[in-house]
Amino acid sequence: MILDPEAVARAVDARHWGVVDGRLESIVSTGTFLAGLDLVVEVARVAEELGHHPDVLLAYPTVRLTSVSHDEGGLTARDIALARALSALLDDRDLEAGPPRTA
């Protein structure tokens, strides 16, 4: 079931996530390319456990995470669960992250 983007935004950690163009997005500051790669591996592990996979863009010195339920055509409870799990990972690693800035 597709959820209202505003409800999704309220259900996730606003320090890390924002809803942009119907997707949950976060930009994580990793400091180094290798730290970013390490984060991507951990994100993949979490995604596999949940059976829901974000789009990931690794670039120095950030990792951009984007989640949407492609099969449903919008945001679902799976996106919320993934965002919450990834927020916990970011907090455990003491990484700064936030939603993309909009103009």
N, CA, C and O of each residue as an XYZ file, in Angstrom:
412
protein
N       0.835     -1.177      0.000
C       0.000      0.000      0.000
C       0.890      1.253      0.000
O       1.797      1.378      0.822
N       0.625      2.150     -0.904
C       1.375      3.400     -0.988
C       0.929      4.332      0.138
O      -0.262      4.495      0.404
N       1.925      4.939      0.789
C       1.666      5.829      1.914
C       1.827      7.293      1.505
O       2.532      7.617      0.549
N       1.165      8.149      2.244
C       1.269      9.584      2.034
C       2.694     10.040      2.361
O       3.202      9.714      3.434
N       3.351     10.785      1.467
C       4.728     11.224      1.714
C       4.907     11.985      3.031
O       5.941     11.841      3.683
N       3.931     12.781      3.426
C       4.043     13.518      4.691
C       4.025     12.566      5.884
O       4.740     12.780      6.862
N       3.220     11.528      5.805
C       3.173     10.532      6.885
C       4.495      9.774      6.949
O       4.983      9.466      8.036
N       5.068      9.479      5.804
C       6.361      8.794      5.763
C       7.430      9.682      6.388
O       8.245      9.216      7.183
N       7.424     10.952      6.028
C       8.414     11.891      6.575
C       8.318     11.953      8.099
O       9.340     12.063      8.776
N       7.109     11.885      8.644
C       6.928     11.913     10.105
C       7.371     10.597     10.760
O       7.699     10.575     11.947
N       7.380      9.516      9.996
C       7.668      8.187     10.552
C       9.154      7.839     10.579
O       9.550      6.843     11.185
N       9.974      8.656      9.926
C      11.415      8.377      9.881
C      12.183      9.477     10.608
O      11.627     10.523     10.943
N      13.453      9.226     10.841
C      14.314     10.169     11.553
C      14.645     11.350     10.639
O      15.379     11.203      9.661
N      14.103     12.510     10.964
C      14.300     13.706     10.132
C      15.749     14.175     10.115
O      16.143     14.933      9.230
N      16.553     13.728     11.092
C      17.988     14.070     11.045
C      18.653     13.430      9.841
O      19.620     13.963      9.296
N      18.130     12.285      9.428
C      18.770     11.511      8.368
C      18.025     11.522      7.040
O      18.653     11.444      5.984
N      16.712     11.615      7.072
C      15.898     11.371      5.885
C      14.974     12.526      5.548
O      14.517     13.265      6.420
N      14.715     12.658      4.259
C      13.706     13.576      3.770
C      13.002     12.932      2.603
O      13.548     12.036      1.958
N      11.790     13.381      2.326
C      11.055     12.898      1.160
C      11.270     13.906      0.047
O      10.920     15.079      0.177
N      11.848     13.437     -1.045
C      12.143     14.281     -2.201
C      11.602     13.577     -3.436
O      11.987     12.446     -3.732
N      10.709     14.246     -4.153
C      10.124     13.682     -5.375
C       9.579     12.273     -5.153
O       9.759     11.394     -5.996
N       8.917     12.062     -4.024
C       8.276     10.791     -3.754
C       9.197      9.667     -3.324
O       8.813      8.498     -3.352
N      10.414     10.018     -2.924
C      11.384      9.023     -2.469
C      11.977      9.480     -1.139
O      12.084     10.678     -0.879
N      12.361      8.520     -0.301
C      13.134      8.841      0.887
C      14.585      8.987      0.471
O      15.116      8.139     -0.247
N      15.233     10.060      0.917
C      16.631     10.275      0.555
C      17.443     10.720      1.755
O      16.953     11.413      2.646
N      18.709     10.296      1.752
C      19.662     10.695      2.777
C      21.033     10.819      2.129
O      21.409     10.020      1.272
N      21.768     11.834      2.555
C      23.158     11.975      2.122
C      24.020     11.825      3.362
O      23.891     12.583      4.324
N      24.902     10.833      3.323
C      25.736     10.498      4.471
C      27.152     10.996      4.218
O      27.749     10.695      3.184
N      27.682     11.753      5.161
C      29.071     12.206      5.076
C      29.961     11.106      5.635
O      29.877     10.764      6.815
N      30.814     10.556      4.780
C      31.677      9.457      5.211
C      33.123      9.888      5.402
O      33.883      9.193      6.076
N      33.516     11.004      4.831
C      34.870     11.515      5.019
C      35.878     10.970      4.038
O      36.717     11.709      3.522
N      35.800      9.670      3.777
C      36.734      9.062      2.823
C      35.967      8.123      1.901
O      34.870      7.671      2.227
N      36.549      7.844      0.769
C      35.939      6.922     -0.177
C      35.854      5.522      0.426
O      34.849      4.832      0.261
N      36.906      5.105      1.124
C      36.914      3.775      1.726
C      35.871      3.631      2.824
O      35.234      2.583      2.939
N      35.691      4.663      3.623
C      34.648      4.627      4.648
C      33.271      4.547      3.983
O      32.368      3.879      4.488
N      33.123      5.225      2.862
C      31.876      5.155      2.106
C      31.623      3.751      1.586
O      30.504      3.242      1.661
N      32.660      3.133      1.062
C      32.526      1.768      0.558
C      32.149      0.807      1.681
O      31.309     -0.074      1.501
N      32.774      0.983      2.831
C      32.458      0.154      3.989
C      30.993      0.332      4.383
O      30.311     -0.642      4.704
N      30.511      1.570      4.359
C      29.111      1.830      4.666
C      28.198      1.143      3.659
O      27.188      0.552      4.042
N      28.539      1.214      2.390
C      27.722      0.584      1.351
C      27.584     -0.915      1.611
O      26.502     -1.476      1.436
N      28.664     -1.560      2.023
C      28.608     -2.991      2.337
C      27.645     -3.244      3.496
O      26.863     -4.193      3.455
N      27.696     -2.409      4.519
C      26.789     -2.569      5.656
C      25.343     -2.288      5.267
O      24.431     -2.972      5.731
N      25.127     -1.289      4.420
C      23.781     -0.994      3.928
C      23.243     -2.205      3.167
O      22.078     -2.572      3.321
N      24.089     -2.821      2.350
C      23.672     -4.004      1.596
C      23.277     -5.140      2.530
O      22.303     -5.847      2.271
N      24.025     -5.320      3.610
C      23.706     -6.369      4.576
C      22.328     -6.131      5.193
O      21.510     -7.048      5.275
N      22.078     -4.900      5.624
C      20.787     -4.554      6.222
C      19.661     -4.740      5.204
O      18.605     -5.282      5.528
N      19.893     -4.291      3.987
C      18.883     -4.401      2.933
C      18.537     -5.862      2.648
O      17.370     -6.202      2.456
N      19.541     -6.711      2.623
C      19.294     -8.134      2.392
C      18.467     -8.730      3.523
O      17.561     -9.526      3.276
N      18.773     -8.348      4.764
C      18.007     -8.845      5.910
C      16.540     -8.447      5.816
O      15.653     -9.220      6.178
N      16.291     -7.234      5.328
C      14.921     -6.732      5.236
C      14.234     -7.086      3.917
O      13.015     -6.959      3.798
N      15.002     -7.525      2.939
C      14.418     -7.843      1.639
C      13.921     -6.618      0.895
O      12.990     -6.703      0.094
N      14.538     -5.488      1.159
C      14.171     -4.229      0.485
C      15.448     -3.439      0.268
O      16.208     -3.221      1.212
N      15.691     -3.013     -0.946
C      17.008     -2.499     -1.320
C      16.950     -1.050     -1.801
O      16.177     -0.717     -2.699
N      17.771     -0.193     -1.196
C      17.811      1.208     -1.633
C      18.688      1.353     -2.865
O      19.496      0.479     -3.180
N      18.516      2.461     -3.547
C      19.499      2.861     -4.553
C      20.630      3.532     -3.781
O      20.389      4.306     -2.855
N      21.861      3.229     -4.169
C      23.037      3.720     -3.450
C      23.985      4.372     -4.444
O      24.308      3.793     -5.481
N      24.428      5.582     -4.119
C      25.421      6.275     -4.934
C      26.622      6.576     -4.053
O      26.544      7.386     -3.130
N      27.730      5.915     -4.348
C      28.978      6.114     -3.613
C      29.811      7.147     -4.350
O      30.139      6.972     -5.523
N      30.150      8.217     -3.661
C      30.987      9.269     -4.233
C      31.794      9.892     -3.096
O      31.303      9.996     -1.972
N      32.990     10.293     -3.374
C      33.802     10.929     -2.349
C      33.240     12.307     -2.053
O      33.020     13.066     -2.997
N      32.997     12.673     -0.829
C      33.083     11.946      0.440
C      31.713     11.594      1.008
O      31.516     11.660      2.221
N      30.769     11.222      0.156
C      29.413     10.944      0.629
C      28.864      9.652      0.017
O      29.383      9.117     -0.963
N      27.792      9.186      0.646
C      26.970      8.112      0.094
C      25.538      8.630      0.095
O      25.030      9.078      1.122
N      24.896      8.564     -1.062
C      23.489      8.969     -1.168
C      22.640      7.711     -1.175
O      22.869      6.792     -1.962
N      21.646      7.683     -0.277
C      20.729      6.563     -0.158
C      19.343      7.029     -0.577
O      18.872      8.075     -0.128
N      18.694      6.262     -1.430
C      17.356      6.592     -1.899
C      16.491      5.339     -1.800
O      16.890      4.263     -2.244
N      15.312      5.487     -1.220
C      14.420      4.341     -1.077
C      13.028      4.670     -1.578
O      12.456      5.708     -1.247
N      12.497      3.764     -2.382
C      11.119      3.803     -2.853
C      10.752      2.372     -3.227
O      11.604      1.605     -3.676
N       9.513      2.023     -3.048
C       9.063      0.679     -3.425
C       8.689      0.713     -4.901
O       7.557      1.040     -5.259
N       9.651      0.372     -5.753
C       9.453      0.447     -7.205
C       8.248     -0.389     -7.643
O       7.483      0.023     -8.515
N       8.088     -1.562     -7.033
C       6.999     -2.453     -7.439
C       5.625     -1.896     -7.087
O       4.626     -2.274     -7.699
N       5.570     -0.991     -6.096
C       4.304     -0.382     -5.695
C       4.110      0.992     -6.329
O       2.991      1.503     -6.378
N       5.189      1.586     -6.811
C       5.102      2.902     -7.416
C       5.054      4.039     -6.417
O       4.500      5.099     -6.710
N       5.634      3.833     -5.230
C       5.641      4.888     -4.223
C       6.246      4.398     -2.926
O       6.870      3.338     -2.874
N       6.055      5.175     -1.890
C       6.593      4.854     -0.568
C       5.645      3.922      0.187
O       4.428      4.103      0.178
N       6.238      2.919      0.839
C       5.457      1.939      1.587
C       6.089      1.729      2.964
O       7.103      2.342      3.299
N       5.479      0.866      3.737
C       6.010      0.520      5.056
C       7.403     -0.080      4.947
O       8.196      0.041      5.881
N       7.719     -0.723      3.826
C       9.068     -1.276      3.641
C      10.116     -0.177      3.613
O      11.220     -0.356      4.126
N       9.778      0.953      3.021
C      10.720      2.075      2.975
C      10.939      2.656      4.365
O      12.056      3.032      4.718
N       9.881      2.727      5.144
C      10.008      3.212      6.523
C      10.891      2.266      7.331
O      11.789      2.711      8.046
N      10.640      0.981      7.220
C      11.434     -0.001      7.968
C      12.905      0.070      7.576
O      13.781      0.001      8.438
N      13.178      0.207      6.294
C      14.562      0.313      5.836
C      15.204      1.589      6.364
O      16.333      1.554      6.855
N      14.503      2.709      6.271
C      15.051      3.978      6.750
C      15.347      3.917      8.245
O      16.376      4.423      8.693
N      14.468      3.314      9.006
C      14.696      3.200     10.453
C      15.920      2.337     10.752
O      16.733      2.678     11.611
N      16.046      1.222     10.041
C      17.200      0.338     10.248
C      18.496      1.033      9.846
O      19.514      0.891     10.522
N      18.459      1.779      8.752
C      19.667      2.473      8.311
C      19.991      3.646      9.230
O      21.165      3.960      9.424
N      18.995      4.292      9.794
C      19.259      5.349     10.781
C      19.988      4.768     11.986
O      20.921      5.382     12.503
N      19.573      3.605     12.428
C      20.255      2.952     13.552
C      21.703      2.645     13.190
O      22.600      2.826     14.014
N      21.937      2.185     11.969
C      23.302      1.915     11.501
C      24.131      3.198     11.495
O      25.277      3.195     11.944
N      23.568      4.282     10.996
C      24.282      5.553     10.947
C      24.609      6.044     12.352
O      25.708      6.540     12.601
N      23.659      5.905     13.264
C      23.911      6.313     14.649
C      24.991      5.444     15.287
O      25.859      5.953     15.996
N      24.940      4.135     15.038
C      25.961      3.226     15.590
C      27.354      3.593     15.101
O      28.332      3.457     15.836
N      27.442      4.054     13.868
C      28.733      4.417     13.279
C      29.078      5.881     13.513
O      30.139      6.347     13.097
N      28.179      6.612     14.182
C      28.385      8.030     14.472
C      28.638      8.840     13.197
O      29.518      9.700     13.155
N      27.853      8.547     12.166
C      27.979      9.248     10.884
C      26.939     10.348     10.789
O      25.798     10.181     11.222
N      27.341     11.464     10.223
C      26.403     12.558      9.981
C      25.694     12.303      8.655
O      26.307     11.929      7.655
N      24.392     12.516      8.685
C      23.594     12.317      7.487
C      22.434     13.284      7.540
O      22.046     13.763      8.606
N      21.895     13.556      6.382
C      20.732     14.427      6.330
C      20.075     14.347      4.991
O      20.652     13.854      4.022
N      18.859     14.837      4.942
C      18.166     14.861      3.654
C      18.836     15.846      2.712
O      19.480     16.795      3.159
N      18.689     15.629      1.416
C      19.249     16.596      0.462
C      18.617     17.964      0.662
O      17.446     18.072      1.024
N      19.382     18.982      0.431
C      18.843     20.340      0.527
C      18.025     20.619     -0.727
O      18.413     20.257     -1.838
N      16.905     21.258     -0.526
C      16.071     21.644     -1.668
C      16.114     23.155     -1.815
O      16.237     23.892     -0.836
N      16.013     23.589     -3.034
C      16.089     25.030     -3.312
C      14.789     25.719     -3.022
O      14.680     26.932     -3.201
